[in-house]
Amino acid sequence: MNSFSPSERMRTINMPPIAKIMARITELKSSGRRIYSMAQAAPWYSPPSSVLDDLACMFKEPSIHRYCPDPGFPWARKAVTEDFRRRREIDLDPDSEIHLTCGASQAFLSALLTASMPGDSVAVIEPYYFDHVFAVKFSDLGLRSIPLIEDNGGWTVPLDELNRVLPEVSVLVIVNPGNPTGKVIPDAVMRKITDMTADTGTFLIIDETYERFVFTEDSWHPWQDEHRRHVLTLGSFSKSLGMPGWRLGYLFGSADLLEQALKVQDSVVICPPSPSQFILEKALLEADWIMDMSNGVEYRLGLCRKALDRSSALEWRDAGGAFFTLAAFKSSMSSQEASLYLLDEFGLGTIPGSAFGEAGENHLRISFGCLSDEDIAPAMKLLEEISFPD
């Protein structure tokens, strides 16, 4: 008799410890504790007030409450492609080469299922973004993990290992800037990865959720030179425009691939949220505000680096962008034990490095990009002062 148990496929996938950490943060805050959360990568800012004022005036517009076309409103897609063309020299056809999506995670699922077949294997760079691995596993795809090389206080992409693995996989996933490391892949390495994947017939999925937060000189994208048919790119407006709760992202690539990806979008979410796109169109024009927010993240990065340089318990690991660093810590504790210890003893929220694969163990992801102006100074002071038991 059928016991109606959950599938083995889903039961073998463990929720990451971020859920436990965030629940504990909520519990401690509810008890009256002052908690400095550097755990979840949520920006401290919301969209510009002028944009929100304009949106409030549009709530009586019927289209804001209705389904939009599956790939997003044409005028919203055009606004994004014009921004890419102006800012990044990436030329996209708004009618056929880009979809607006319900966040970057849904865009990733669309890209993954479009680029893979049952039984295929997918390679990820480790420490990896755990939601990507979730999608690979519940899509019944094989997983190959390629650890970054940790050296000289930073992270390096192992091109020799990548060259060995690529012929054995159908898809390579990279996150640039990296989550959880903040690693920005140098332009020369990006060019090499693009050529390597083309030579081996491997789809390249680029998650560029933090592309507005690159603090090095590296900014090259394959489509700046030509429309590389094997490259699918996704991102999000959650961080860049301060709208994570509005769930809006994008996926771009060749028209024939996006035609198939749209089937996933229609099945999973039908279409991106309509109100979010009204925010998007206005917010993309706020170039000075967007730059100010990016500068604010870079300022927080610098403060975090200085604090960890003074810390006896944590070691800075170079971050060229994004909202975080994956710092090494000095203790015999596991990363999950260390994260809970810092939360309970010092009121400092971090994410265990083990959430991002074995290569993340002995590290903690510290998100400096979520700290409000009020919390910056006391949070940095805590980072300097924390200690682990002998």
Summary of the structure (lengths in Angstrom):
residues: 390
radius of gyration: 20.8
end to end distance: 54.0
largest distance: 63.7
contacts: 1305
relative contact order: 0.17
helix: 46%
strand: 16%
